[in-house]
Amino acid sequence: MTLALMADQFWEEAVVLEAPGRILRVISCRDAAICLLNYWQGDHPTRKAALDKCQFALNGNEEPESARVSFIEAAKEAGFQINSWT
């Protein structure tokens, strides 16, 4: 996946993930894809689905909000505490 060459798709609202010793503020599909590639343990189906949706959104084939929802589902499954303002 070549994230640097794709136009980013920003979310209307950031997602803040908390884990022991780590807080991540995710504001876009590119941020989410980087988190999914670098900070996830294991290979859960929701992780792959979220990564796919982020990539589709970065390519203009998916709504950014759909990728955000999928990212939140994957984060919950991975055990992150999710904070957002909606």
C-alpha positions in Angstrom: 0.0 0.0 0.0 1.5 3.3 -1.1 -0.1 5.8 1.4 2.2 8.7 0.6 0.9 9.1 -3.0 -2.8 9.0 -2.2 -4.9 12.0 -1.5 -5.9 11.8 2.2 -9.6 11.7 3.2 -10.1 13.6 6.5 -12.8 12.7 9.0 -15.3 15.2 10.4 -14.2 14.1 13.9 -11.0 12.6 15.2 -10.9 9.2 17.0 -8.6 9.0 20.0 -7.3 5.6 20.9 -5.9 4.8 24.3 -3.8 1.8 25.4 -1.3 1.4 28.2 1.4 3.9 27.6 0.0 5.1 24.3 -2.5 7.6 23.0 -3.2 7.9 19.3 -5.2 10.7 17.7 -6.5 9.6 14.3 -8.0 12.2 12.0 -8.1 10.6 8.5 -8.1 7.5 6.4 -4.3 7.7 6.0 -3.8 8.1 9.8 -6.0 5.0 10.3 -4.2 2.9 7.7 -0.9 3.8 9.3 -2.2 2.8 12.8 -3.6 -0.4 11.4 -0.3 -1.3 9.8 2.0 -0.2 12.7 0.1 -0.5 16.0 -2.1 -3.5 15.8 -1.3 -6.9 17.3 -2.6 -9.9 15.5 -4.5 -10.3 12.2 -8.2 -9.9 13.1 -10.8 -9.9 10.3 -12.0 -6.4 11.5 -8.5 -5.1 11.1 -8.3 -6.3 7.5 -11.8 -4.9 6.7 -10.9 -1.5 8.2 -7.6 -1.4 6.3 -9.5 -2.3 3.0 -12.1 0.5 3.7 -9.4 3.0 4.4 -7.6 2.1 1.2 -10.8 2.3 -0.8 -11.6 5.7 0.7 -8.1 6.9 -0.2 -8.7 5.8 -3.7 -12.0 7.6 -3.8 -14.1 4.4 -3.9 -15.5 4.6 -0.3 -16.9 7.3 1.9 -14.4 8.4 4.6 -17.1 8.0 7.3 -17.5 4.3 6.4 -13.8 3.8 6.9 -14.0 5.6 10.2 -16.8 3.4 11.5 -14.8 0.3 10.4 -11.7 1.6 12.0 -13.5 2.1 15.3 -14.9 -1.5 15.2 -11.3 -2.8 14.6 -10.0 -0.7 17.5 -12.6 -2.0 19.9 -11.8 -5.6 18.9 -8.1 -4.9 19.4 -8.8 -3.7 23.0 -8.2 0.0 22.6 -10.3 2.4 24.6 -12.1 4.7 22.1 -12.7 8.4 22.8 -14.6 10.7 20.4 -16.9 13.6 20.7 -20.0 12.1 18.9 
